[in-house]
Amino acid sequence: FEKNTEEYAKISVLPSLYDANNLSGTNPSNIRSNSQKYPCDNNDGPAWWAFYNTSSTKVWHSRWGGSADKVGGVENIESTASGANGGLSTPIWVEVRFPDGEEISRITVERSQADNYTAPKDYQILVANTDGVAKDDDFVVTASGTFTFSTEKSDTTDTVKTIDLPKTVKATHIRLKILSGTRITHGYIHSGQPSVANIALYTKTVDID
């Protein structure tokens, strides 16, 4: 019997104490972002909520309203998607650090299921290999593209997008950078701050040539 499908294993991101009992907490030391809702506000929360992977309504939401000016030593910016292409006033990113490095092959991204949200649109995946805190110029782009999420909130068949990297990369840091967004409110598109429900990282365990 010969396998004819690739297989993937999910990479653990969050420390064990980051669960439903700690939703008000700030990010663990291995997760950073330059834009997040902290302190959290109902379903809008800090960067680590993107990796919680148990809810499609509790989301990593970019900064709005009375958020902290710095979170984990990183400037916390507010960035709005506007115009016909939904371009962000400043790109936002979320980053995971793996001190010993991880081999990453696939990333999945889920849009929010909340009533009003801005789904990510144009994106880049960046990786770095360095000790400690990575600087912007440590990163290189390993993939880029456009998420084509449905503009209809009621369309629950189009909620998760998969990014297969051109090749498996071993990295100590990985970033999802969002360049633009699509605002969705019962089918209407307008400006707003982006949010992401769930991000998952995978390594390839079986490769098919």
C-alpha positions, 0 to 999 in steps of 0.5 A, a space after each residue: 500500500 502506497 500513500 498518495 496524500 501529504 500529511 501534516 501535524 499541527 504545531 503547538 503555539 500557546 503555553 498551556 495556561 493560555 486557555 478559557 480561564 485566562 482570556 483577559 491575559 496579555 500575550 505569552 512571551 513568544 507572541 507579539 503584534 504591532 496592533 491589538 485590542 488590549 485590554 480585551 473588549 468582549 470578543 475583541 482581544 490581543 494577538 494570542 487569541 488568534 492561536 486560541 483555535 477554539 472560537 470563531 467569534 473571539 478574535 485577535 482584533 487590531 487596535 481600536 478605542 482605548 487600547 494600550 499604547 504599547 503591548 509587550 514593548 511593541 508600539 500598538 498602532 491603529 490601522 484602518 482598511 479603507 478605499 476600494 482596495 481596502 488598503 491599510 493605513 499601516 500594515 499590521 502583523 502578528 508574530 510567533 517565536 520558536 526559540 529552537 526553531 520549527 519546520 513550517 509547511 502550511 498555515 491556515 487562517 480563519 475569518 471572524 464569525 462576528 456580526 461586524 468585522 474586517 477580514 484580512 485580504 492581501 498578506 505576506 508570510 515572513 520568516 526569520 532565524 535569529 536569537 531573541 527578539 527579531 527586528 523588522 530587517 531580520 525577516 524575509 518574505 516566504 509567501 504572499 497572496 490574497 485571501 478571497 473571503 466571501 463578502 457575505 457574513 452568512 456564507 459559512 462555507 468560506 471561512 478558512 483559507 490555507 497557505 501552503 508555503 513553496 517549501 518547508 522552512 525552519 524558522 525561529 520567528 514567523 509573521 503574518 503581515 496583513 496589508 489590506 482588508 475587506 469589511 463585511 457587515 451583512 454584505 456591505 463593505 466599508 472601512 474598518 480595523 482587521 481581525 482574525 479568528 484562528 491561525 494554525 501552523 503545520 509541519 509536513 510529516 509525509 511528503 509526496 513527490 
